[in-house]
Amino acid sequence: MTSLAGRGELFVDPSTRLCREAFAAKSRSLTPKLTSVAQAVRELIHDGDYLAIGGFGTNRIPTSVAHEILRQGKQNLSFAGHTATHDFQILAAGNLTGRGRTLARVDSAYIVGLEARGLSPHARRVMESGDVVVTEWTNYALAVRLQAAAMGVPFLPSKTMLGTDTFERSAARVIECPFTKERLVALPALSPDVAAIHVHESDVYGNCRIRGTTVADLDLARAARRVIVTCERLIPHEEIRREPHLTSIPFFCVDAVCEVPFGSYPGNMPGEYFSDERHLKQWLEAEKTIEDHQKFLEHFIFSSRDFTEYLDKCGGLRRMQELRQQEWLLQHRSVGTPAGGDRV
Amino acid sequence: MTYNAIELMICAAANALEDNKLVVVGTGIPCAVAMLAQRTHAPNLTIMFEAGGVAPILPTMPISVGDSRTFHRGIMATSMAEIMQFCQRGMVDYTFLGGAQIDAYGNLNSTVIGDYERPKVRLPGSGGACDLASFCWRTLVVTKHDRRRFAKRLDFLTTPGYLTGPGAREAAGLPPNTGPYRVITDLAVMGFHPQSKRMQVLSLHPGVSWDMVAAATEFELHWADTPVQTPAPTAEQLAILREEVDPHRYILGRALA
């Protein structure tokens, strides 16, 4: 029988008063927020912050922000992992590699794995070492926790995690429905200190357009106290006003806008480019030994000034062109295939 | 016509899906199952992916549950919460899951091997599995059949099957009349006894003996009343699978891990 309260740690106070105070202080002015990724990470992500990253798996992820967090050596972050794959793998590289501890606490729904590609050896080392405090959730639970914060309520009820060890290791509570007496799981609102989201288009104010699945990003943009947006391309503000129905994140949710072409690489960006399975495989391979991993990180991240330099090291425009053709199925036969074994 | 274990598993699983239903699938084998069913007896089966893809016409196998293929020529690209809420309100008929361990009641572990605090292997965790198995009417599990996996005791109960047996799901507060429906392995097709809710063998694959299945299962497994042989894949199924569903043999050509 399920106990009535999970014994995992609740990393963020779900009280609406705290959230409202944070949102009361947030700027509403329509001012340009264009900045560099380095500057945005320096100013908006602090040691000890609770960070959430948009996208799903390797899809539409703000890779450049994750790299910059490593380069700037941010410490003791809390992290929300709803199908966090390559982003988690990057952040985990800040633990047990002689750079202190980037990740201190993780709300986990899906971490360590890269879906069908297999498990990240380094993320496993980190999570099996006891270096990070974990509270278990599910993908839906984390999505709903963000939704609760976006709605401005302290929790939302659901029917997930009942009867499981996932619940026991969560920080959720079982409640009785006041109307029907049903057992429900109360999921506490999650308002991250800071979120990073990669979108297709944004104007300089942070009015954003996303194509394809939105995962949990629309709620995340509303739930987080500070939001860094990276975009494939900047578009004129007039373009936003011409078709307002395409805007899914309004400027007053956003604190920084960075134009990062191919910003989800080596992940997939819907309608733009497919994932670079070759590079992702290389990364997993390098993680097998600590020495190779260090060399790999040094080459691709620490010795790169910025994301453009990383892209150049990964094959630059020529590789991006191939991945764009793959996205559009123009070289159908060369579409990448996962490196790992089957998950069955 | 010869076929391999993966082809047989895909065909056996596809046979379990009815037409005019909704199914949430992942990448790999489950995706191939749904595509095969659509191209044979279930043309109006609607596929959804948990990251938000609805009713794609899949041009090739997705690599991620959230990649562009999961809504390629689909009818909607939405949010994860919305897909899960279709399930939570009772609109989704089937889902497919896997796991590192499964017990006699169809409970699944995908979180840790060993002790939770200092695990031998940290696995990804629930992802959407616990949500889908809690909400969807019928859960199908497709997995390799071995003793390590078909475990008497799970190291961690990530995702609910029938929990501790009859009435346990309902007592925990899970929606009534939901739960594991079929477990399809490289050896057999299993279901769950209507009263005891324990896993039972419905059919053995061609060439597989009862002893082989029993040896590959740590818990006690029973026969259904009238065990039969799993039908071999038909020539039509194999042709569609090989020529349309997975022509590059991304899935069909893999070894069972």
HADDOCK unambig.tbl for C-alpha pairs under 7 A between the chains (distance, minus, plus):
assign (segid A and resid 1 and name CA) (segid B and resid 172 and name CA) 6.45 0.50 0.50
assign (segid A and resid 2 and name CA) (segid B and resid 172 and name CA) 6.37 0.50 0.50
assign (segid A and resid 56 and name CA) (segid B and resid 51 and name CA) 6.80 0.50 0.50
assign (segid A and resid 56 and name CA) (segid B and resid 66 and name CA) 5.96 0.50 0.50
assign (segid A and resid 57 and name CA) (segid B and resid 64 and name CA) 6.95 0.50 0.50
assign (segid A and resid 57 and name CA) (segid B and resid 66 and name CA) 6.82 0.50 0.50
assign (segid A and resid 59 and name CA) (segid B and resid 66 and name CA) 6.27 0.50 0.50
assign (segid A and resid 59 and name CA) (segid B and resid 67 and name CA) 5.84 0.50 0.50
assign (segid A and resid 82 and name CA) (segid B and resid 127 and name CA) 6.76 0.50 0.50
assign (segid A and resid 83 and name CA) (segid B and resid 127 and name CA) 6.03 0.50 0.50
assign (segid A and resid 109 and name CA) (segid B and resid 125 and name CA) 5.77 0.50 0.50
assign (segid A and resid 109 and name CA) (segid B and resid 126 and name CA) 5.63 0.50 0.50
assign (segid A and resid 109 and name CA) (segid B and resid 127 and name CA) 4.89 0.50 0.50
assign (segid A and resid 110 and name CA) (segid B and resid 124 and name CA) 4.76 0.50 0.50
assign (segid A and resid 110 and name CA) (segid B and resid 125 and name CA) 5.15 0.50 0.50
assign (segid A and resid 110 and name CA) (segid B and resid 126 and name CA) 6.19 0.50 0.50
assign (segid A and resid 110 and name CA) (segid B and resid 127 and name CA) 4.55 0.50 0.50
assign (segid A and resid 111 and name CA) (segid B and resid 124 and name CA) 4.73 0.50 0.50
assign (segid A and resid 111 and name CA) (segid B and resid 125 and name CA) 6.91 0.50 0.50
assign (segid A and resid 112 and name CA) (segid B and resid 123 and name CA) 6.58 0.50 0.50
assign (segid A and resid 112 and name CA) (segid B and resid 124 and name CA) 5.27 0.50 0.50
assign (segid A and resid 113 and name CA) (segid B and resid 123 and name CA) 6.95 0.50 0.50
assign (segid A and resid 113 and name CA) (segid B and resid 124 and name CA) 5.24 0.50 0.50
assign (segid A and resid 115 and name CA) (segid B and resid 64 and name CA) 6.46 0.50 0.50
assign (segid A and resid 116 and name CA) (segid B and resid 63 and name CA) 6.87 0.50 0.50
assign (segid A and resid 124 and name CA) (segid B and resid 122 and name CA) 5.97 0.50 0.50
assign (segid A and resid 127 and name CA) (segid B and resid 122 and name CA) 6.53 0.50 0.50
assign (segid A and resid 128 and name CA) (segid B and resid 118 and name CA) 5.95 0.50 0.50
assign (segid A and resid 128 and name CA) (segid B and resid 119 and name CA) 5.71 0.50 0.50
assign (segid A and resid 128 and name CA) (segid B and resid 120 and name CA) 6.97 0.50 0.50
assign (segid A and resid 128 and name CA) (segid B and resid 121 and name CA) 6.83 0.50 0.50
assign (segid A and resid 128 and name CA) (segid B and resid 122 and name CA) 6.05 0.50 0.50
assign (segid A and resid 129 and name CA) (segid B and resid 118 and name CA) 6.99 0.50 0.50
assign (segid A and resid 130 and name CA) (segid B and resid 118 and name CA) 6.47 0.50 0.50
assign (segid A and resid 138 and name CA) (segid B and resid 126 and name CA) 5.43 0.50 0.50
assign (segid A and resid 138 and name CA) (segid B and resid 127 and name CA) 5.34 0.50 0.50
assign (segid A and resid 138 and name CA) (segid B and resid 128 and name CA) 5.82 0.50 0.50
assign (segid A and resid 138 and name CA) (segid B and resid 130 and name CA) 6.66 0.50 0.50
assign (segid A and resid 138 and name CA) (segid B and resid 131 and name CA) 6.79 0.50 0.50
assign (segid A and resid 139 and name CA) (segid B and resid 127 and name CA) 5.04 0.50 0.50
assign (segid A and resid 139 and name CA) (segid B and resid 128 and name CA) 4.93 0.50 0.50
assign (segid A and resid 140 and name CA) (segid B and resid 81 and name CA) 6.03 0.50 0.50
assign (segid A and resid 140 and name CA) (segid B and resid 84 and name CA) 6.52 0.50 0.50
assign (segid A and resid 140 and name CA) (segid B and resid 128 and name CA) 6.43 0.50 0.50
assign (segid A and resid 140 and name CA) (segid B and resid 131 and name CA) 6.42 0.50 0.50
assign (segid A and resid 143 and name CA) (segid B and resid 81 and name CA) 5.99 0.50 0.50
assign (segid A and resid 144 and name CA) (segid B and resid 81 and name CA) 6.87 0.50 0.50
assign (segid A and resid 159 and name CA) (segid B and resid 174 and name CA) 6.37 0.50 0.50
assign (segid A and resid 160 and name CA) (segid B and resid 130 and name CA) 6.89 0.50 0.50
assign (segid A and resid 160 and name CA) (segid B and resid 131 and name CA) 5.33 0.50 0.50
assign (segid A and resid 160 and name CA) (segid B and resid 134 and name CA) 6.02 0.50 0.50
assign (segid A and resid 161 and name CA) (segid B and resid 130 and name CA) 6.27 0.50 0.50
assign (segid A and resid 161 and name CA) (segid B and resid 131 and name CA) 6.94 0.50 0.50
assign (segid A and resid 162 and name CA) (segid B and resid 172 and name CA) 5.78 0.50 0.50
assign (segid A and resid 162 and name CA) (segid B and resid 173 and name CA) 6.42 0.50 0.50
assign (segid A and resid 162 and name CA) (segid B and resid 174 and name CA) 6.41 0.50 0.50
assign (segid A and resid 163 and name CA) (segid B and resid 160 and name CA) 6.82 0.50 0.50
assign (segid A and resid 163 and name CA) (segid B and resid 163 and name CA) 6.98 0.50 0.50
assign (segid A and resid 163 and name CA) (segid B and resid 172 and name CA) 5.31 0.50 0.50
assign (segid A and resid 164 and name CA) (segid B and resid 157 and name CA) 5.50 0.50 0.50
assign (segid A and resid 164 and name CA) (segid B and resid 158 and name CA) 6.00 0.50 0.50
assign (segid A and resid 164 and name CA) (segid B and resid 159 and name CA) 6.40 0.50 0.50
assign (segid A and resid 164 and name CA) (segid B and resid 160 and name CA) 6.18 0.50 0.50
assign (segid A and resid 165 and name CA) (segid B and resid 156 and name CA) 6.13 0.50 0.50
assign (segid A and resid 165 and name CA) (segid B and resid 157 and name CA) 4.97 0.50 0.50
assign (segid A and resid 165 and name CA) (segid B and resid 158 and name CA) 5.83 0.50 0.50
assign (segid A and resid 166 and name CA) (segid B and resid 157 and name CA) 6.82 0.50 0.50
assign (segid A and resid 166 and name CA) (segid B and resid 158 and name CA) 5.20 0.50 0.50
assign (segid A and resid 182 and name CA) (segid B and resid 173 and name CA) 6.73 0.50 0.50
assign (segid A and resid 183 and name CA) (segid B and resid 173 and name CA) 4.93 0.50 0.50
assign (segid A and resid 184 and name CA) (segid B and resid 173 and name CA) 6.83 0.50 0.50
assign (segid A and resid 212 and name CA) (segid B and resid 77 and name CA) 5.22 0.50 0.50
assign (segid A and resid 213 and name CA) (segid B and resid 51 and name CA) 6.72 0.50 0.50
assign (segid A and resid 213 and name CA) (segid B and resid 52 and name CA) 5.17 0.50 0.50
assign (segid A and resid 213 and name CA) (segid B and resid 53 and name CA) 6.43 0.50 0.50
assign (segid A and resid 213 and name CA) (segid B and resid 77 and name CA) 4.52 0.50 0.50
assign (segid A and resid 213 and name CA) (segid B and resid 78 and name CA) 4.83 0.50 0.50
assign (segid A and resid 213 and name CA) (segid B and resid 79 and name CA) 5.86 0.50 0.50
assign (segid A and resid 214 and name CA) (segid B and resid 78 and name CA) 5.78 0.50 0.50
assign (segid A and resid 214 and name CA) (segid B and resid 79 and name CA) 4.92 0.50 0.50
assign (segid A and resid 215 and name CA) (segid B and resid 51 and name CA) 5.31 0.50 0.50
assign (segid A and resid 215 and name CA) (segid B and resid 52 and name CA) 6.15 0.50 0.50
assign (segid A and resid 215 and name CA) (segid B and resid 79 and name CA) 4.25 0.50 0.50
assign (segid A and resid 215 and name CA) (segid B and resid 80 and name CA) 4.68 0.50 0.50
assign (segid A and resid 216 and name CA) (segid B and resid 79 and name CA) 6.06 0.50 0.50
assign (segid A and resid 216 and name CA) (segid B and resid 80 and name CA) 6.12 0.50 0.50
assign (segid A and resid 216 and name CA) (segid B and resid 81 and name CA) 6.98 0.50 0.50
assign (segid A and resid 268 and name CA) (segid B and resid 67 and name CA) 6.45 0.50 0.50
assign (segid A and resid 270 and name CA) (segid B and resid 68 and name CA) 5.14 0.50 0.50
assign (segid A and resid 337 and name CA) (segid B and resid 63 and name CA) 6.84 0.50 0.50
assign (segid A and resid 337 and name CA) (segid B and resid 250 and name CA) 6.71 0.50 0.50
assign (segid A and resid 338 and name CA) (segid B and resid 63 and name CA) 6.33 0.50 0.50
assign (segid A and resid 341 and name CA) (segid B and resid 257 and name CA) 5.92 0.50 0.50
assign (segid A and resid 342 and name CA) (segid B and resid 254 and name CA) 6.83 0.50 0.50
assign (segid A and resid 342 and name CA) (segid B and resid 256 and name CA) 6.34 0.50 0.50
assign (segid A and resid 342 and name CA) (segid B and resid 257 and name CA) 5.65 0.50 0.50
assign (segid A and resid 343 and name CA) (segid B and resid 257 and name CA) 6.66 0.50 0.50
assign (segid A and resid 344 and name CA) (segid B and resid 98 and name CA) 5.75 0.50 0.50
assign (segid A and resid 344 and name CA) (segid B and resid 142 and name CA) 6.36 0.50 0.50
assign (segid A and resid 344 and name CA) (segid B and resid 143 and name CA) 4.53 0.50 0.50
assign (segid A and resid 344 and name CA) (segid B and resid 144 and name CA) 6.07 0.50 0.50
assign (segid A and resid 344 and name CA) (segid B and resid 256 and name CA) 6.93 0.50 0.50
assign (segid A and resid 344 and name CA) (segid B and resid 257 and name CA) 6.44 0.50 0.50
